[in-house]
């Protein structure tokens, strides 16, 4: 085993934690992890602890870096670029913001009111909840690095192309007028000391954990149920990789739901373990995080119905294409 594999197994997959939880369930609780009850308890404890450890460490690091790039500075950086380049940079900046789709909308308002092109702000809005560093690391810890990197690429492509299409359609007139009057304060960011940045990062970790802990518990609970109680034959009959409609159905089911990507990962893990195509599982994740009903309702307050419908259609089509591509070439990732 190479050093990289050892580090990956111990730091990301946390084999030490897996062994400890297995010992707890079997030797302390007296249950068999290969049976439904013991397996569910093992899955729940292991995934919850692993996700919270990784999430806390990664969010702290990301927020420490992000303390150097407040909205005012980000707006200035984006304002220096135009066209396709601006969309690419906006999508990339979205990857370093550990926000759900609802949390990204205030920044979307700020960027739009600051005069940034609508396509640039939508590239950020798509990318921010869909692809962030923390979710990529967690994705690698659950599946593998090939899937994680491929997910980043397709997520960024969706954000860039989606924003570019919306720029070409000239949809500014479908943004509510009050957005343009909600000016972002244009000031230089106040210099922070290293101690203050640590404090800021710690506060952000606490704040984000408070927002997502329930979705993580629910997601892991659903994942444990799927993994240990629902027969593989039942799931394959509905969402099996041989079903042409599986990606479409997963996307439709995911849109009305609301959960952070950290809560959907355990569900995707359990689905893939039951024979569901990786593209179907990723389509479900992307629909939940990028097109959740609460985020659409929030977006409805700042854009008019026609723009909202165009946004949903563009992102939905992108998710479907990505899902089917992943399923077709699944042998390259698993």
Order of alpha helices (4+ residues) and beta strands (2+ residues): alpha-alpha-alpha-alpha-alpha-alpha-alpha-alpha-alpha-alpha-alpha-alpha-alpha-alpha-alpha-alpha-alpha
